[in-house]
Amino acid sequence: MSFLLLVVPVAAHAQPAASIGIRAQGMGGAFTAIADDSTATWWNPAGLAGGAFANAIIEAGSDSQLGVSAAFPALGVSYYRLRAFAPALSTSIGSTGGAPASRQDTGAADVRALDLSQFGATVGQSLGQSVVVASTIKLLRGGGDTRGGLDAGVTAHVGPAQMGLTIRNLTAPTFGEGVTAVTLQRQVRAGLALSSMGNSSVGGAAAIDVDADLTTVRTASGDERRIAAGLEWLVGNRRLAARAGISASTVGGSRTAYSAGLSWAVQQRLYVDGRVTAGSDDMTRGWGLAARVTF
């Protein structure tokens, strides 16, 4: 048995979908259908077509998240730094020298943490007037390894209804070898939203989004497939935005998380975004701040 524990590779793992995007996190991670700022490069590449002519975001948060992204007509560029986790197979694993991923003890279980840097370029194509398909080509650096990756997304609009689908980690890149390997699983997430954001005659525009993972992934807290719901409401001639959201896993423990966020227009085109998240799991709690410029 000890021999088997030493030779079986670490099970695949994926980055939490809600690791990036202060607006998205403030809505509980319900953002796939309405992603319309430069963080669409992460949430749904096809969402870039529905946003401002150009925008850029710098964000940071708890647990070492960092993001810099910019979107221009038909092009997005991004850099994200975040942490992925994978459950360790035993306390024997991790003592091997040269492991690309460090060990962390959460108190509940031993997990292996992999710090990732992701560079991305996003391009898209409209199919008619209501459907957009797009992809983000990624270069990922983690544990001393460099790997390529690919995300893909599609959005569709029918009146005030918006639908989105994102497939992340299509190439399922692996970092490290043998028992120290960490593989980023493919993740599929769908979203459905109702929004009045595009109606400039509406002073207090609002959007509500429901997201659901269509795949199950392993996390440091166990298997997880999340469902999320969030609301965004713009008031004060759209100079102030308030958000709230809730998410939970439909497999294993529910690990419910509650989020809230605010945005304030400091100047005509400069916004400050903030969010806080509370939950039953250390992996779901945290905070984040961002500066956003739109043109």
C-alpha positions as CSV (number, residue, x, y, z in Angstrom):
1,M,0.0,0.0,0.0
2,S,2.8,2.4,0.9
3,F,4.4,1.7,-2.5
4,L,1.1,2.5,-4.3
5,L,0.7,5.8,-2.4
6,L,4.1,6.9,-3.6
7,V,3.7,6.1,-7.3
8,V,0.1,7.2,-8.0
9,P,0.0,10.7,-9.3
10,V,-2.0,13.5,-7.6
11,A,-5.6,13.7,-8.8
12,A,-6.4,16.4,-11.2
13,H,-7.6,19.7,-9.9
14,A,-8.8,23.0,-11.2
15,Q,-8.6,26.6,-10.2
16,P,-11.8,27.8,-8.4
17,A,-13.9,29.6,-11.1
18,A,-14.6,32.5,-8.8
19,S,-10.9,33.3,-8.1
20,I,-10.9,36.4,-10.4
21,G,-13.1,39.4,-10.9
22,I,-14.2,41.7,-8.1
23,R,-17.6,42.4,-9.8
24,A,-18.1,38.6,-10.4
25,Q,-17.1,37.7,-6.8
26,G,-19.5,40.4,-5.4
27,M,-22.3,38.5,-7.3
28,G,-21.4,35.2,-5.7
29,G,-19.6,34.0,-8.9
30,A,-22.7,34.3,-11.1
31,F,-21.1,36.1,-14.0
32,T,-20.8,33.8,-17.0
33,A,-23.8,35.2,-18.9
34,I,-23.2,38.9,-18.2
35,A,-19.4,39.1,-18.2
36,D,-18.8,42.4,-20.1
37,D,-15.6,43.9,-18.7
38,S,-12.1,42.9,-19.2
39,T,-12.3,40.0,-16.7
40,A,-14.4,38.3,-19.4
41,T,-11.0,37.1,-20.5
42,W,-11.3,34.7,-17.5
43,W,-15.1,34.3,-17.0
44,N,-16.3,34.1,-20.6
45,P,-14.2,35.2,-23.5
46,A,-17.3,35.9,-25.6
47,G,-18.4,38.5,-23.2
48,L,-15.9,41.0,-24.4
49,A,-18.1,41.9,-27.3
50,G,-20.9,43.2,-25.0
51,G,-18.8,45.6,-22.9
52,A,-17.5,49.1,-23.2
53,F,-15.4,50.2,-26.3
54,A,-12.3,49.8,-24.1
55,N,-11.7,49.1,-20.5
56,A,-8.9,48.0,-18.1
57,I,-8.9,46.6,-14.6
58,I,-6.2,46.1,-11.9
59,E,-7.4,44.0,-9.0
60,A,-6.0,42.3,-5.9
61,G,-7.4,40.2,-3.1
62,S,-6.9,37.8,-0.3
63,D,-4.9,34.6,-0.8
64,S,-2.5,36.3,-3.2
65,Q,-4.9,36.9,-6.2
66,L,-3.7,39.5,-8.6
67,G,-5.2,40.5,-12.0
68,V,-4.4,43.0,-14.7
69,S,-6.6,42.9,-17.8
70,A,-7.5,45.2,-20.7
71,A,-10.1,44.9,-23.5
72,F,-10.2,46.6,-26.8
73,P,-12.5,46.0,-29.8
74,A,-12.3,42.3,-30.6
75,L,-9.2,41.8,-28.4
76,G,-8.4,41.2,-24.7
77,V,-5.1,40.7,-22.9
78,S,-4.7,39.6,-19.3
79,Y,-2.4,38.5,-16.6
80,Y,-3.6,36.7,-13.5
81,R,-1.8,35.3,-10.5
82,L,-3.6,32.9,-8.3
83,R,-3.3,29.7,-6.4
84,A,-4.7,26.2,-7.3
85,F,-5.0,23.5,-4.7
86,A,-4.9,19.7,-5.0
87,P,-5.5,17.1,-2.2
88,A,-2.3,15.3,-1.1
89,L,-2.6,11.5,-1.2
90,S,-0.8,10.9,2.1
91,T,1.6,12.5,4.5
92,S,4.4,10.6,2.8
93,I,3.8,12.5,-0.4
94,G,5.2,16.0,-0.4
95,S,8.4,15.0,1.4
96,T,9.9,14.3,-2.1
97,G,12.5,16.9,-2.9
98,G,12.0,19.3,-5.8
99,A,8.2,19.1,-5.8
100,P,6.8,21.9,-7.8
101,A,4.0,22.5,-5.4
102,S,4.2,23.4,-1.7
103,R,2.3,21.7,1.1
104,Q,-0.2,23.5,3.2
105,D,-2.1,22.3,6.2
106,T,-5.6,23.7,6.4
107,G,-6.5,21.8,9.6
108,A,-9.0,19.7,7.7
109,A,-6.8,18.0,5.2
110,D,-3.4,18.1,3.7
111,V,-3.4,19.9,0.3
112,R,-0.8,20.8,-2.2
113,A,-0.8,24.4,-3.3
114,L,0.4,25.5,-6.8
115,D,1.0,29.2,-7.5
116,L,0.1,30.0,-11.1
117,S,0.8,32.9,-13.3
118,Q,-1.4,33.1,-16.4
119,F,-0.9,35.3,-19.5
120,G,-3.8,35.4,-21.9
121,A,-4.9,36.8,-25.3
122,T,-8.6,36.8,-26.1
123,V,-10.2,37.0,-29.6
124,G,-13.7,36.5,-30.7
125,Q,-16.1,36.3,-33.6
126,S,-19.7,37.3,-34.0
127,L,-22.2,34.9,-35.6
128,G,-25.0,37.1,-36.7
129,Q,-26.2,39.9,-34.3
130,S,-26.9,37.9,-31.2
131,V,-24.3,35.1,-30.9
132,V,-20.6,35.5,-30.1
133,V,-17.9,32.8,-29.8
134,A,-14.4,33.5,-28.5
135,S,-11.4,31.9,-27.0
136,T,-8.5,32.8,-24.6
137,I,-5.1,31.4,-25.5
138,K,-3.1,31.0,-22.3
139,L,0.5,30.7,-21.2
140,L,0.7,29.3,-17.7
141,R,3.7,29.2,-15.4
142,G,3.7,27.2,-12.2
143,G,6.0,25.1,-10.2
144,G,8.9,25.8,-12.6
145,D,6.9,24.5,-15.6
146,T,5.4,26.5,-18.5
147,R,2.4,25.1,-20.3
148,G,0.0,26.3,-22.9
149,G,-3.8,26.4,-22.4
150,L,-7.1,27.3,-24.0
151,D,-10.5,28.5,-22.7
152,A,-13.5,29.0,-25.0
153,G,-16.9,30.7,-24.5
154,V,-20.1,31.6,-26.2
155,T,-22.8,34.1,-25.5
156,A,-26.3,34.6,-26.9
157,H,-28.8,37.5,-26.5
158,V,-32.5,37.3,-26.9
159,G,-34.1,40.6,-25.8
160,P,-33.2,41.2,-22.1
161,A,-32.2,37.5,-21.7
162,Q,-28.5,36.6,-22.0
163,M,-27.0,33.1,-22.0
164,G,-23.4,32.1,-21.6
165,L,-21.3,29.0,-21.7
166,T,-17.6,28.7,-20.8
167,I,-15.2,25.8,-21.1
168,R,-12.0,26.3,-19.1
169,N,-8.7,24.4,-19.4
170,L,-9.5,22.6,-22.7
171,T,-6.0,21.2,-22.9
172,A,-5.9,20.1,-19.2
173,P,-2.3,21.2,-18.6
174,T,-0.2,19.3,-16.1
175,F,2.5,20.8,-13.9
176,G,5.2,18.6,-12.4
177,E,5.6,14.8,-12.7
178,G,4.6,11.7,-10.9
179,V,3.3,12.1,-7.3
180,T,3.9,15.9,-7.4
181,A,1.9,16.5,-10.6
182,V,-1.1,18.9,-10.5
183,T,-3.4,18.9,-13.5
184,L,-5.9,21.6,-14.2
185,Q,-9.2,19.9,-15.0
186,R,-11.6,21.0,-17.7
187,Q,-14.4,23.0,-16.3
188,V,-17.8,23.7,-17.9
189,R,-20.0,26.5,-16.6
190,A,-23.3,27.8,-17.9
191,G,-25.1,31.0,-17.0
192,L,-28.5,32.6,-17.6
193,A,-29.2,36.3,-16.9
194,L,-31.8,39.0,-17.3
195,S,-30.4,42.5,-17.7
196,S,-31.5,46.1,-18.4
197,M,-27.9,47.3,-18.4
198,G,-27.9,48.0,-22.2
199,N,-30.9,50.3,-22.0
200,S,-29.4,53.8,-21.6
201,S,-32.9,55.2,-20.9
202,V,-33.1,53.3,-17.6
203,G,-31.5,55.2,-14.8
204,G,-31.5,52.4,-12.2
205,A,-30.4,49.4,-14.4
206,A,-30.2,45.9,-12.9
207,A,-29.1,42.4,-13.8
208,I,-29.6,39.1,-12.2
209,D,-27.6,36.0,-13.2
210,V,-27.7,32.3,-12.3
211,D,-24.6,30.2,-12.9
212,A,-24.2,26.4,-12.7
213,D,-21.1,24.2,-13.0
214,L,-21.8,21.3,-15.4
215,T,-18.7,19.4,-14.3
216,T,-17.4,18.2,-10.9
217,V,-13.9,19.2,-9.9
218,R,-11.7,18.3,-6.9
219,T,-10.8,21.0,-4.5
220,A,-9.0,21.1,-1.2
221,S,-12.3,20.8,0.5
222,G,-13.5,17.8,-1.6
223,D,-15.5,17.3,-4.8
224,E,-17.4,20.4,-5.8
225,R,-20.0,21.5,-8.4
226,R,-21.3,25.0,-7.6
227,I,-24.4,26.8,-8.4
228,A,-24.5,30.6,-7.9
229,A,-27.0,33.5,-8.1
230,G,-26.2,37.2,-8.1
231,L,-27.7,40.6,-8.5
232,E,-26.2,43.9,-9.7
233,W,-28.0,47.2,-9.3
234,L,-26.9,50.5,-10.7
235,V,-28.2,53.7,-9.1
236,G,-27.4,57.4,-8.9
237,N,-27.1,57.9,-12.7
238,R,-25.1,54.7,-12.7
239,R,-22.3,56.2,-10.6
240,L,-22.9,53.6,-7.8
241,A,-23.5,49.9,-8.1
242,A,-24.4,47.4,-5.4
243,R,-24.1,43.7,-5.7
244,A,-25.0,40.6,-3.7
245,G,-24.7,36.9,-4.3
246,I,-24.9,33.4,-2.9
247,S,-23.3,30.1,-4.0
248,A,-23.2,26.5,-2.9
249,S,-22.0,23.1,-4.0
250,T,-24.5,20.6,-5.2
251,V,-22.2,17.7,-4.4
252,G,-20.5,16.8,-1.1
253,G,-20.8,19.5,1.5
254,S,-22.7,22.6,0.4
255,R,-19.9,25.0,1.5
256,T,-22.3,27.9,1.1
257,A,-20.8,31.4,0.5
258,Y,-22.4,34.8,0.7
259,S,-21.0,37.8,-1.2
260,A,-21.5,41.6,-1.3
261,G,-19.9,44.3,-3.4
262,L,-19.9,48.0,-4.3
263,S,-18.6,50.1,-7.1
264,W,-18.2,53.9,-7.0
265,A,-17.4,56.2,-9.9
266,V,-14.5,58.3,-8.5
267,Q,-14.4,60.2,-11.8
268,Q,-16.4,60.0,-15.0
269,R,-14.5,56.9,-16.3
270,L,-12.7,55.7,-13.2
271,Y,-14.4,53.2,-10.8
272,V,-13.3,51.6,-7.6
273,D,-14.8,48.1,-7.0
274,G,-14.8,46.2,-3.7
275,R,-16.2,42.9,-2.5
276,V,-16.3,40.7,0.7
277,T,-17.2,37.1,0.9
278,A,-18.2,35.1,3.9
279,G,-18.8,31.4,4.0
280,S,-18.6,28.1,5.8
281,D,-15.2,27.2,4.3
282,D,-11.9,28.9,4.4
283,M,-11.7,28.6,0.6
284,T,-14.8,30.7,0.1
285,R,-13.9,33.6,2.5
286,G,-12.0,36.7,1.5
287,W,-11.9,40.3,0.1
288,G,-10.9,42.1,-3.0
289,L,-10.4,45.6,-4.4
290,A,-10.1,46.8,-8.0
291,A,-9.6,50.0,-10.1
292,R,-11.5,50.0,-13.4
293,V,-11.3,52.4,-16.3
294,T,-13.8,52.5,-19.1
295,F,-14.0,54.4,-22.4
